[in-house]
Amino acid sequence: MIMKPETKKKELNVPANLFRGIEAVGGRMKITETEIVFHPHKINVNRNDLTLKMSDIKEVGKRNTLYIVPNGLRIVVISGEEYKFVVNNRNKLIKRISEQISK
């Protein structure tokens, strides 16, 4: 009997907005086993990628956009910096990130 190798969890690649000051930068968030990478769309003023290593993430949780819209994701890294995203299916993303940072 031939055994298939165990497959890694697929990475997630989802649309997201990252708040940088007052600008909500549109782009895509890629979540892998080791990092989160945000790639802005080319039409944004701020077009720098953001890479967060899972080992640097201290906390991940929910936040409300404009204090009432339940579509926000908050990531705090060990240095104390906080990153605020707008995403769909935030519970799924929080669960995936939480699983990775607990390893």
N, C-alpha and C positions, 0 to 999 in steps of 0.2 A: 504494500500500500504506500503511495506517495503522499507525503505530508506537505501541504502548502505552508510557506513561511507566514508567520503572523504579520498582518498588515498594520501599519501605524494608523492612528486616528487621522482622518483627513483634516487638513488645515481648513480653517474657515476664511472666506474672503467675502466681506459684506460691505454694502454702502454705509458710510458714516460721515458725520460732520464733527470736526474738532474745533472747540472754541479756543481761539488765540486772540486774547484781548477781546475787543468787541466784534471781531470777525468770526463768523462760523464758517470754517474752511471745509468745503465739500471734498469728498474723496472716497477712498476704500480702506477698510481696516482688515489686515490679514493677521490671523491668530494661528501661530504654530505651537509646537510643543515647547519652544524655547524663547519665543519673543512675540511681541505685538508690533506690527509695522503699519503706520498710517501713511498712505500715498495720496497727496492732494491732487485734484484735477488741475490741469494746466491753466484753466481760466481764472484761478484764484490769484489774489495779490500775493499771499504767502504760499509759496510752493515748496517749502522744505519738508522732507520726509521726517517722521518721528518714529524712532525705534525704542521700545521699552523691553528690556530683558525680563523674563518671568522671575528670575532670581532677585531682581530689584523691586518687584512689586510688593508693597506692604499691605495694601487693602484694595478691594474692588467692591463696588456697591451701586445702588440705584440713586438716581437724582431726578428731579423734575425740571424740565425746561420751562422757563418763565414761571417757576414755582408751582405750576399746575399740570403741565403735560407730562405724563409718566413715560417718557421715552429716553431718559438720560442714563448715562453710564459714567461713573466716577472712578478714576484710578489714582491711587496715592502711592508714590514710590518711597523708598527708604529715606531719601534725602528730604522728604517732606513736600516735594512738588506735587501738585494736583492737576490732573488732566480730565477735562469734561468733554464727553462725546454725546452726540444724538445718534441713536441707532434704533433699528427695529429688532424685535425679539431679544430684548436686553436680558431676560432671565436665562435664555440659552447661552448667551455670551458670558454672563457672569458665572454661570455654572462651569463652562469650559475653562475660563481663566482661573477660577478657584481651584479646579482640579489640577491645573498645571502648576500653580504656585504652592500647592500643598505637597508636591512630590519632593 
